[in-house]
Amino acid sequence: MADIALRGVVKRFGATTVIHALDLAIAHDEFVVLVGPSGCGKSTILRMIAGLEDATAGDILIGGRVVNRVAPKDRNVAMVFQNYALYPHMTVARNLAFALRAARLPKPQIAQRVAEVARVLELTELLARRPGELSGGQRQRVAMGRAMVRNPAVFLFDEPLSNLDAKLRAAMRTEIKKLHQTVHTTIVFVTHDQVEAMTLADRIVILRDGRVEQIGSPLEVFHAPANVFVAGFIGSPAMNLIEAVVRRDGDGFSAAWEGGPALKLRAPGLADGQAVVLGIRPEHLLVAAEGAVEGEVAVAEPLGSETLVVARFGARELTAKCDGRVVPRAGERLRFALDLEQLHVFDQASERALR
């Protein structure tokens, strides 16, 4: 069993603390993605699991065993790096076999493992080539294969797709998902790309400044963000976030911003005069002939299947969506339908969600 646990893990570089008392449990065969902006500590966490960095405090466990003082080679983990880290003078076959040869496995066993991995990753026709003769996607598959041949308990991926173009990234996301379904082992994947996180993860760990902001399934963090940071980080295009003030409205409350409409609120614990942040995703703000709110088009971005419309509502610009066959003109005034059932409300002072 290859479960992973981080208990009160702290990492300091000199006087700077980059990971603050992290607690995280990852189950066997789980695909967990660490996501967050650059500098949030996600790669440092991965390197501590691998043994490439020492934890300043706390314990790291793999399979129930504390590995703080265990050498990287003895942790039974395999790491796939952003820059592939292949040996340029070796063929694909020799790159795949390198770790097995270093472990002095019998030659027939090495050949069998290399052939199996090459078949799974569709590298059989490339075994005689060197890395310089491969595309970026092929090199990344070789890097994955070199990790797979060892049959590790844990796979660690450190932003492995960031050097690829958009089409290859999408293809490699599929390959990595297939890998997880094939080998049935624990995967910890680091990225700053929330689309990768949403499409790959069983659970997402969202980090900011070395602290966990939220842990949950992709749908949980998308539909129920814990705070303003998560709301703005998860989702493409990003959630519209609007600072507003709560006012008593009959038996309930509403909120409005300068020049914007008053929106009925259903969140608990509201008070008259409270400063809040309203969140509405573009897919819940739609151009509609019978829309309740009027706005002026600032920019239209046609994407084919849909068009993103940046429109002015009073003092704020919000992103909405409309049919891809329609491209509104700048300055055009349109009606917009806003789904209040999907409105998120956050306390402005604490930035926490009010539900």
C-alpha positions in Angstrom: 0.0 0.0 0.0 1.4 3.4 -1.1 -0.5 5.9 1.0 1.3 9.1 1.8 0.9 11.3 4.9 2.5 14.6 5.8 2.1 15.5 9.4 2.9 19.1 10.6 5.5 19.4 7.8 7.4 22.7 7.8 10.1 23.8 5.4 12.3 26.8 5.9 15.1 28.2 3.7 17.1 30.3 6.1 14.7 32.6 7.9 12.0 32.2 5.2 9.3 29.7 5.9 7.9 28.3 2.6 5.7 25.5 4.0 3.6 26.2 7.1 2.7 23.1 9.3 1.2 21.1 6.4 -1.1 18.2 7.1 -2.0 16.1 4.1 -3.2 12.5 3.7 -3.1 10.8 0.2 -4.7 7.4 -0.1 -3.2 4.4 -2.0 -4.1 4.6 -5.8 -5.3 8.2 -5.5 -4.4 10.9 -8.0 -3.8 14.1 -6.1 -2.9 17.4 -7.8 -1.1 20.2 -6.0 -2.0 23.4 -7.7 -1.4 27.1 -7.0 0.5 30.2 -8.3 4.2 30.2 -8.7 6.1 30.3 -5.4 3.3 28.7 -3.4 5.4 25.7 -2.3 3.9 22.9 -4.4 7.2 21.8 -6.0 8.9 22.0 -2.6 6.3 19.6 -1.1 6.9 17.2 -4.0 10.7 17.3 -3.5 10.3 16.6 0.2 8.2 13.5 -0.6 10.9 12.4 -3.0 13.7 13.1 -0.5 15.3 15.7 -2.6 14.6 18.3 0.2 14.6 17.7 3.9 11.6 18.8 6.0 12.6 21.3 8.7 10.0 19.9 11.0 7.2 17.3 10.9 7.0 13.8 9.5 6.6 12.3 6.0 5.2 8.8 5.8 5.0 6.5 2.7 3.2 3.3 3.2 3.0 3.9 7.0 6.8 4.3 7.3 8.4 7.5 8.3 10.9 8.3 5.5 12.4 11.6 6.8 15.8 10.0 7.0 15.4 7.5 4.2 17.5 8.1 1.1 15.6 9.0 -2.1 16.6 5.8 -3.8 15.1 3.8 -0.9 11.7 5.5 -0.8 10.3 3.5 -3.8 9.2 6.7 -5.6 9.8 7.8 -9.2 9.8 11.4 -10.3 9.1 12.8 -13.7 10.6 16.2 -14.2 9.5 19.3 -16.3 12.6 19.1 -18.5 12.4 15.3 -19.1 16.0 14.7 -17.7 16.9 12.1 -20.4 20.4 11.0 -21.2 21.0 12.5 -24.7 23.7 10.0 -25.8 21.5 7.0 -25.0 18.8 5.4 -27.1 15.2 5.3 -25.8 15.7 1.6 -24.9 18.8 2.4 -22.8 17.2 5.4 -21.2 14.3 3.1 -20.1 16.6 0.4 -18.9 19.1 2.6 -17.0 17.6 2.3 -13.5 17.2 -1.5 -13.9 20.8 -1.9 -15.1 22.0 0.2 -12.1 20.0 -2.2 -9.9 21.8 -5.2 -11.6 18.6 -6.9 -12.7 19.1 -9.9 -15.1 19.2 -8.9 -18.7 16.2 -11.0 -19.7 14.1 -9.3 -17.0 15.3 -5.8 -18.1 14.4 -6.5 -21.7 10.9 -7.8 -20.6 10.2 -4.7 -18.5 11.4 -2.3 -21.2 9.2 -4.1 -23.8 6.2 -4.0 -21.6 6.5 -0.3 -20.8 7.3 0.6 -24.4 4.1 -1.2 -25.5 1.9 0.6 -22.9 3.3 4.0 -23.9 3.5 3.3 -27.6 7.3 3.7 -27.8 8.1 0.3 -29.4 8.9 1.9 -32.8 11.1 4.5 -31.1 13.4 2.3 -29.0 16.4 2.7 -31.3 16.2 6.5 -31.4 17.9 9.1 -29.2 16.1 11.9 -27.4 17.3 14.5 -29.9 15.3 12.6 -32.6 12.0 12.7 -30.7 9.2 15.3 -30.4 8.4 16.9 -27.0 5.5 14.6 -26.5 7.6 11.5 -27.3 10.3 12.6 -24.9 7.8 13.1 -22.1 6.5 9.6 -22.7 10.1 8.3 -22.4 10.5 10.2 -19.2 7.3 8.6 -17.9 8.4 5.1 -19.1 11.7 5.5 -17.3 9.7 6.0 -14.1 7.3 3.1 -14.9 9.9 0.4 -15.4 10.9 0.5 -11.8 7.3 -0.3 -10.6 7.4 2.4 -8.0 4.9 2.7 -5.1 4.5 6.4 -5.9 4.7 8.5 -9.0 5.7 12.2 -8.6 5.1 14.6 -11.5 6.7 18.1 -11.3 4.9 20.3 -13.9 5.7 17.7 -16.7 3.5 19.4 -19.4 4.6 23.0 -19.1 7.1 22.8 -21.9 4.6 21.4 -24.4 2.3 23.3 -26.8 -1.5 23.3 -26.1 -2.3 20.4 -28.4 0.4 18.2 -26.9 -0.5 19.1 -23.4 -4.1 17.9 -24.0 -2.8 14.7 -25.5 -0.3 14.1 -22.6 -3.1 14.7 -20.1 -4.9 11.7 -21.6 -1.7 9.6 -21.5 -1.1 10.4 -17.8 -4.8 9.6 -17.0 -4.4 6.3 -18.9 -1.2 5.6 -17.0 -3.0 5.9 -13.7 -5.8 3.6 -14.8 -3.2 1.1 -16.0 -0.7 0.9 -13.1 -3.1 1.6 -10.2 -0.6 3.4 -8.0 -0.4 6.7 -6.1 0.3 9.8 -8.1 1.1 13.3 -6.8 1.1 15.8 -9.6 2.3 19.4 -9.4 1.0 22.1 -11.8 0.1 25.8 -11.9 -2.5 25.1 -14.6 -6.0 24.7 -13.0 -7.3 23.1 -16.2 -4.8 20.3 -15.7 -5.8 20.0 -12.1 -9.5 19.8 -12.9 -9.1 17.2 -15.6 -6.6 14.9 -13.9 -7.3 14.9 -10.2 -9.3 12.7 -7.9 -8.6 15.4 -5.3 -7.1 18.9 -5.7 -4.9 20.6 -3.0 -5.0 24.4 -3.6 -2.0 26.1 -2.1 -1.1 29.8 -1.5 2.0 31.0 0.2 2.8 27.6 1.6 -0.6 27.0 3.2 -3.5 24.9 2.1 -6.5 27.0 1.0 -8.9 24.0 0.2 -8.8 20.3 -0.5 -11.6 18.6 -2.4 -12.7 16.9 -5.6 -12.6 19.0 -8.8 -16.3 19.5 -8.6 -16.2 20.4 -4.9 -13.6 23.2 -5.3 -15.4 24.4 -8.5 -18.9 24.6 -7.2 -18.2 25.3 -3.5 -15.0 27.4 -3.2 -13.9 27.9 0.4 -12.7 31.5 -0.1 -12.2 34.3 -2.6 -8.7 33.0 -3.6 -10.0 29.6 -4.6 -13.0 31.1 -6.4 -10.8 33.3 -8.5 -8.2 30.6 -9.1 -10.4 27.6 -10.1 -12.4 28.0 -13.3 -11.6 29.0 -16.9 -12.5 31.8 -17.6 -12.2 32.9 -14.0 -15.2 33.7 -11.8 -16.3 37.3 -11.8 -15.6 38.8 -8.3 -17.4 42.0 -7.3 -17.0 44.0 -4.1 -20.5 45.0 -2.8 -22.4 46.2 0.3 -25.3 44.3 1.9 -28.6 46.1 2.5 -31.7 44.9 4.2 -34.4 44.2 1.7 -37.8 43.4 3.2 -37.5 40.1 5.0 -34.1 39.4 3.5 -31.0 41.1 2.1 -29.7 42.3 -1.2 -26.3 43.6 -2.4 -25.3 46.1 -5.0 -22.2 47.8 -6.3 -21.7 51.3 -7.8 -24.1 51.6 -10.8 -24.9 47.8 -10.7 -28.2 46.0 -10.0 -29.4 45.0 -6.5 -29.1 41.2 -6.2 -31.1 39.2 -3.8 -28.9 37.1 -1.4 -29.6 33.9 0.3 -26.4 33.4 2.3 -26.6 33.0 6.1 -25.3 35.4 8.7 -25.6 38.6 6.7 -25.9 42.0 8.3 -27.0 45.4 7.0 -24.0 47.3 5.8 -21.7 44.3 5.6 -19.0 44.4 3.0 -19.0 41.3 0.8 -17.6 39.9 -2.4 -20.1 38.5 -4.9 -18.9 35.7 -7.2 -20.6 34.7 -10.4 -19.1 32.4 -13.1 -19.4 33.5 -16.8 -21.5 30.5 -17.6 -24.1 31.8 -15.1 -24.2 35.2 -16.7 -25.6 34.8 -20.2 -26.6 37.1 -23.0 -30.4 36.7 -23.2 -33.1 38.6 -25.0 -35.2 38.6 -21.8 -32.3 39.2 -19.4 -33.0 41.1 -16.3 -29.8 43.2 -16.4 -28.5 45.5 -19.1 -24.8 46.0 -19.8 -22.6 47.6 -22.5 -20.2 45.3 -24.5 -16.6 46.3 -24.0 -14.9 43.3 -25.7 -16.1 40.1 -27.5 -13.8 37.1 -27.7 -15.1 34.4 -30.2 -13.9 30.9 -29.3 -16.0 29.0 -31.9 -18.4 27.0 -29.7 -19.0 30.1 -27.5 -18.2 33.7 -27.4 -16.9 35.4 -24.2 -18.4 38.9 -23.7 -16.7 41.4 -21.4 -19.5 43.9 -20.5 -19.8 46.9 -18.3 -22.3 46.9 -15.5 -22.1 50.2 -13.8 -18.5 50.6 -12.5 -17.5 47.0 -13.1 -16.6 44.9 -16.1 -17.9 41.2 -16.0 -17.3 38.3 -18.3 -20.4 36.6 -19.7 -21.0 33.9 -22.3 -23.2 33.8 -25.4 -23.7 31.5 -28.4 -20.5 31.0 -30.5 -22.4 32.1 -33.7 -22.9 35.5 -32.2 -20.2 38.1 -31.8 -21.5 41.4 -30.3 -20.0 44.7 -31.3 -18.1 46.9 -28.8 -20.5 49.6 -27.4 -23.6 47.5 -28.1 -26.1 47.3 -25.2 -27.4 43.9 -24.4 -29.6 42.2 -21.8 -28.0 39.6 -19.5 -29.6 36.8 -17.5 -28.0 36.2 -14.1 -28.6 32.9 -12.3 -28.9 34.0 -8.7 -29.0 30.3 -7.6 -25.4 30.1 -8.6 -24.3 33.4 -6.9 -21.4 32.9 -4.4 -21.1 35.3 -1.4 -17.9 35.8 0.5 -17.2 38.0 3.6 -14.9 40.8 2.4 -12.9 41.0 5.7 -12.2 37.2 6.1 -12.6 36.3 2.4 -14.4 33.1 3.6 -17.5 31.8 1.8 -20.9 32.4 3.4 -23.1 29.4 2.8 
